[in-house]
Amino acid sequence: MITSRYPFWRTNPAGFAVSGHWPILTGTLAVLIGPVILGTIIVGLSGLFSMPSTPGTQTAPVRMIELFGIMLVGSPVVSWIGLIFAIPISGIAATGGFAGWGVAAFGGFLAGLLMAFLEYGVALTIGSFGLGLIGLILALFYWGAIHFVHPTAIGVGFKSPRS
């Protein structure tokens, strides 16, 4: 029996079987809308840390954070492609009882690294780890939306009916 409210690895597969397709729709909407909001906040806050002597210039770390926010804002342009593959895989994982946040984060990071491999080739650059991190964030948006809106889909608080 899964007793954690935030399961890392194993979940109750019976909850997903009963919940239908609404959790998948909720997670998909969260992946398409949530990162845009987070990226907009990051870009807005990075503007507060520009150099005061010359407006519009920033230090290298602030510029990297701003670029990361810009990547989040633009992520829906390409994340729907990843969702085509991720949604069936997440359904299979949930049916098998492997729908914890750790599984989602690991899968999202691997999907981001795969995207970086397709973009940059075998070279591991800062950009490839940035895409891996974006994949991780998108996967946690997906899992978090399902957890908070439809917790029984991942087995949290699910009580199996007695026969």
C-alpha positions in Angstrom: 0.0 0.0 0.0 1.3 3.4 -0.9 1.0 5.8 2.0 3.0 8.8 0.9 1.1 11.9 -0.4 4.1 12.5 -2.7 5.2 9.1 -3.9 8.7 9.1 -5.4 8.5 5.9 -7.4 5.6 3.5 -6.8 1.9 4.5 -6.9 -1.4 2.6 -6.7 -2.3 1.6 -10.3 -6.0 1.1 -9.4 -6.5 4.9 -9.1 -5.5 5.6 -12.7 -7.8 2.9 -14.0 -10.8 4.6 -12.3 -10.0 8.2 -13.0 -10.4 8.2 -16.8 -8.7 10.7 -19.1 -9.2 13.9 -17.2 -5.9 13.7 -15.4 -4.1 13.5 -18.7 -5.9 16.5 -20.0 -5.1 18.5 -16.8 -1.4 17.6 -17.0 -1.3 18.5 -20.7 -2.8 21.9 -20.1 -0.4 22.5 -17.2 2.6 21.7 -19.4 1.3 24.1 -22.1 0.4 27.0 -19.8 2.4 26.7 -16.6 6.0 27.1 -18.0 4.9 30.2 -19.9 3.8 31.9 -16.6 6.9 30.7 -14.8 9.2 31.9 -17.7 7.5 35.3 -17.8 8.1 35.7 -14.1 11.8 34.7 -14.5 12.3 37.1 -17.4 10.6 39.9 -15.5 12.7 39.4 -12.3 15.9 39.1 -14.3 15.3 42.7 -15.6 15.5 43.9 -12.0 19.1 42.7 -11.8 20.5 44.5 -14.8 23.5 46.8 -14.3 22.3 50.2 -13.0 25.1 52.2 -14.7 24.2 51.0 -18.2 20.6 50.0 -18.6 19.9 46.9 -20.6 23.2 45.2 -19.7 23.4 42.2 -17.4 25.9 40.0 -15.8 26.5 36.6 -17.3 24.6 34.6 -14.7 21.6 36.9 -14.9 21.7 36.7 -18.7 21.7 32.8 -18.5 18.7 32.9 -16.1 16.9 35.3 -18.5 17.6 33.0 -21.4 16.3 30.0 -19.4 13.1 32.0 -18.8 12.8 32.8 -22.5 13.2 29.1 -23.2 10.4 28.3 -20.8 8.2 31.0 -22.4 8.8 29.4 -25.8 8.5 25.8 -24.7 4.9 25.2 -25.8 6.0 25.7 -29.4 7.9 22.3 -29.2 6.6 20.7 -26.0 3.5 19.4 -27.7 5.7 17.2 -29.8 7.1 15.6 -26.6 3.6 15.3 -25.2 2.6 13.1 -28.1 5.2 10.5 -26.9 5.0 11.3 -23.1 1.2 10.9 -22.7 1.0 7.2 -23.7 4.2 6.5 -21.7 2.8 8.2 -18.6 -0.5 6.2 -19.0 1.4 2.9 -19.2 3.6 3.9 -16.2 0.5 4.8 -14.2 -1.3 1.6 -15.1 1.8 -0.3 -14.0 2.0 1.6 -10.7 5.1 3.7 -11.6 3.7 7.3 -11.6 5.7 9.0 -8.8 7.2 12.4 -9.1 10.7 10.9 -9.3 9.7 8.8 -12.3 8.2 11.9 -14.0 11.3 14.0 -13.2 13.7 11.4 -14.5 11.7 10.8 -17.6 11.4 14.5 -18.3 15.1 15.0 -17.9 15.9 12.1 -20.2 13.4 13.5 -22.8 15.1 16.9 -22.6 18.5 15.3 -23.1 17.2 13.4 -26.0 16.0 16.7 -27.5 19.4 18.1 -26.9 21.0 15.1 -28.6 18.8 15.7 -31.6 19.7 19.4 -31.6 23.4 19.4 -30.7 24.6 15.8 -31.5 26.7 13.9 -29.0 28.3 17.1 -27.5 27.3 17.7 -24.0 27.0 21.5 -23.6 25.4 23.8 -21.1 22.5 24.0 -23.6 21.9 20.3 -23.5 21.7 20.3 -19.7 19.4 23.3 -20.0 17.1 21.4 -22.2 17.3 18.5 -19.8 16.3 20.8 -17.0 13.4 22.2 -19.0 12.2 18.6 -19.7 12.4 18.0 -15.9 10.4 21.1 -15.1 7.7 20.3 -17.8 7.4 16.8 -16.4 7.0 18.1 -12.8 4.3 20.5 -14.1 2.5 17.5 -15.6 2.8 15.4 -12.5 2.0 18.3 -10.1 -1.2 19.2 -12.0 -2.4 15.6 -11.9 -1.4 15.3 -8.2 -3.2 18.5 -7.1 -6.3 18.3 -9.3 -6.8 14.5 -9.5 -4.8 12.9 -6.7 -6.6 9.6 -6.9 -5.3 9.1 -10.4 -1.8 8.4 -8.9 -3.3 6.5 -6.0 -3.1 9.2 -3.3 -6.1 8.8 -1.1 -7.6 6.1 -3.3 -9.8 3.6 -1.5 -10.5 0.5 -3.6 -14.1 -0.6 -3.5 -14.9 -3.6 -1.4 -16.5 -6.5 -3.2 
